[in-house]
Amino acid sequence: MSRYFTPELGALEPYTPGEQPQNRQYIKLNTNESPYPPAPGVAAAVAGAAEKLALYSDPESGALTKAAAEWFGVRPENLLCGNGSDENLMLAIRAFCAKDRPLAFADVTYGFYPVWCQLFGIPQAVLPLREDFTLDPADYYGLDSAKNVGAIVIANPNAPTGLALPTAALAEIARHNPDAVVIVDEAYVDFGGESCVPFVRKGEPANLMVVQTFSKSRSLAGGRLGLCIAPEPLIADLKRVKYSMNPYNVNRMTEAAGVAALADPAYFEKNCAAIRATRADATARLRQMGFTVLDSSANFVFARTPRMPGGTLYRRLKENGVLVRHFDTPRLSDWLRITIGSPEQMQGFFAALEEILGQ
């Protein structure tokens, strides 16, 4: 870093994104992207929007907000569009947490949560998952009073484990923390999880917020589009922060892509079903090979084998042209997160795996 870099950020550890290699063709199972292209109408919608790129985008993303409100059965006032779900998560953490109002989250979860805390000078209340990586909702009860937390963020299904809680448990966490906002990060919910959006429709608990993304189930990772669905006062809070940082946060082409994606529910359902079926096949096959595989509700599986350390297997797979995700931390070092690709991609993965393990 340069001598001009602010000392307060000197210890900042940035988020490490999954590899996006440009020098070689890999079977890419490391960043939870969809193996399928966007809905057929998306490309034409993007091309049409490109003709107006000389003009700023609608800061309210009106067309997308209207389409999303109809899809989720909520009012437009319950929605905020963001530059990926990451932006909405960041806005929420900035809005509801402060130097004396920590953010609470699990010790094994999405790696961006602690980075935002460091960036904004927010304390962290980190709660360990159980030995089997499940989350005990009771551990989160009363954190607003016991630790003065401003917000609790729970990825459901969780990353990188793929495990999910029932929505009733998440609602109870919100009810047991009336003075904090509970943010449910539903990036992977469309692959087998249960959404908390119905609670937003009912308006209770009033402190529960849902964040979703178009990156996974709608094949728009490169478009950077996310949604926040929450009671109107919470959305108003996020907008106050957004308009202080980046009013035109969703560009014209991305908004058009999102509207077109929502307009094709049959394509969306078909792709989600295909990934769920491929996940079931991959899980069964890995277990037949002696792997421990957690029961995933996401578009990836979390697995380990007693035959080889996780880091070694990750490197061997990469040498064989397959990318998966390895987290070199004490609790996770033996595990690999494997994105569910197309059947052809998974066949290539298993061919490499069998060659490495001698099966």
C-alpha positions, -999 to +999 in steps of 0.1 A: +000+000+000+011+036-005+020+060+023-013+079+015-035+049+025-055+058+056-041+041+087-076+030+098-078+007+068-042-006+071-054-039+086-082-044+061-084-079+046-103-077+014-127-103+002-111-130-020-134-137-050-133-170-067-107-174-095-117-161-129-088-174-150-082-160-184-053-180-196-069-215-197-102-232-203-113-249-171-144-268-160-154-239-137-171-252-105-157-226-081-180-195-081-216-208-080-225-194-114-252-210-134-241-234-161-270-223-182-274-190-202-299-163-192-335-166-204-339-163-242-354-128-240-326-113-220-301-106-249-327-087-270-337-067-239-301-058-232-295-048-268-325-025-268-314-008-236-279-003-250-293+022-274-301+046-246-268+044-227-261+081-233-288+087-206-286+079-169-305+049-157-337+053-136-324+056-100-356+039-088-353+011-114-391+015-118-397-011-145-378-038-126-393-028-093-428-032-107-420-066-123-403-078-091-432-066-069-456-087-090-433-117-089-429-117-051-464-105-043-453-074-024-457-036-030-431-016-049-423+002-017-411-031-003-383-034-028-348-019-035-328-029-065-290-032-061-258-037-079-258-074-070-270-086-036-236-075-023-246-038-026-279-043-008-261-062+020-235-035+023-262-008+024-280-027+052-249-032+073-240+005+069-276+016+077-281-005+108-247-010+124-222+014+139-192+015+161-213+008+191-238-015+172-221-047+161-231-070+132-237-106+143-231-135+120-219-171+120-182-181+121-187-202+089-207-182+064-203-157+035-168-142+037-179-106+028-197-099+061-165-094+081-149-074+053-177-048+054-174-046+092-137-038+088-143-013+061-169+006+081-153+002+115-182-020+128-176-045+156-183-082+149-203-105+170-193-139+156-213-170+167-198-205+161-219-230+142-223-264+158-197-291+151-219-304+122-221-268+107-258-264+117-270-231+132-288-231+166-314-204+164-313-200+202-278-188+200-291-157+183-319-149+207-315-116+227-284-104+209-299-069+206-299-066+244-269-089+253-245-075+228-263-044+215-261-056+179-276-034+152-282-063+128-279-100+124-272-115+090-279-151+082-272-167+048-300-192+042-291-216+027-257-209+042-225-206+022-203-226+019-222-254+036-255-253+017-274-260+049-308-242+054-330-233+083-368-233+082-382-198+078-401-201+111-368-203+129-355-171+112-387-153+121-383-164+157-348-149+157-362-116+145-389-117+172-363-124+199-343-093+187-369-065+183-342-038+185-321-052+157-327-059+120-324-095+109-311-097+073-317-131+056-293-135+027-312-158+002-287-159-026-293-197-030-329-200-019-343-210-054-324-243-053-342-259-024-345-234+005-376-217+019-379-180+014-388-155+041-406-132+017-440-143+030-432-126+063-425-093+044-460-097+028-475-100+062-455-072+077-444-093+107-418-095+121-413-058+112-375-061+116-369-089+090-353-081+057-347-105+027-319-101+002-318-121-031-297-121-062-302-127-100-266-141-102-274-178-095-308-190-104-314-164-131-280-167-148-271-131-145-238-131-124-222-109-150-251-084-149-247-076-112-283-074-100-298-080-066-330-072-047-339-063-011-374-072+000-384-057+033-410-036+052-412-001+038-395+017+067-364-005+063-363+001+025-365+038+032-335+035+054-315+017+027-325+043+001-312+071+023-278+054+023-279+045-014-287+081-024-258+092-003-234+069-022-246+057-057-280+069-069-277+053-104-266+019-090-284-003-115-275+004-152-300+004-180-289-029-195-290-048-162-324-035-154-337-046-188-321-080-183-338-084-149-372-075-163-368-101-191-356-128-167-386-123-145-409-125-176-399-161-182-409-182-152-409-215-171-372-211-181-363-202-145-381-232-131-366-256-157-331-245-149-336-247-111-350-282-114-321-293-136-296-281-111-314-298-082-315-330-102-278-328-110-270-319-074-288-351-062-268-372-087-235-356-077-242-360-040-250-397-044-219-403-066-196-385-042-209-405-012-204-437-032-167-426-035-164-423+002-169-385+005-188-369+033-213-345+017-236-322+036-272-320+026-272-290+003-302-267-005-279-246-028-264-249-062-232-264-048-222-292-025-197-291+004-177-323+006-145-339+020-127-372+017-105-390+042-082-400+014-066-366+007-064-331+024-088-306+009-060-282-003-042-311-020-073-322-038-081-287-049-047-283-064-048-317-081-082-309-096-069-276-109-039-293-125-065-315-142-085-286-156-112-284-129-117-254-106-135-258-072-134-236-041-111-243-011-111-223+021-078-225+039-092-219+074-090-243+104-126-255+103-128-257+065-094-268+053-105-304+046-136-294+027-142-284-009-172-264-022-182-277-056-206-258-078-232-278-096-225-275-133-242-290-163-243-328-165-214-326-190-193-304-166-200-328-137-190-357-158-157-340-165-153-333-128-159-369-118-135-381-145-107-359-131-116-370-095-115-407-103-082-403-120-067-384-090-081-409-064-074-440-085-110-451-089 
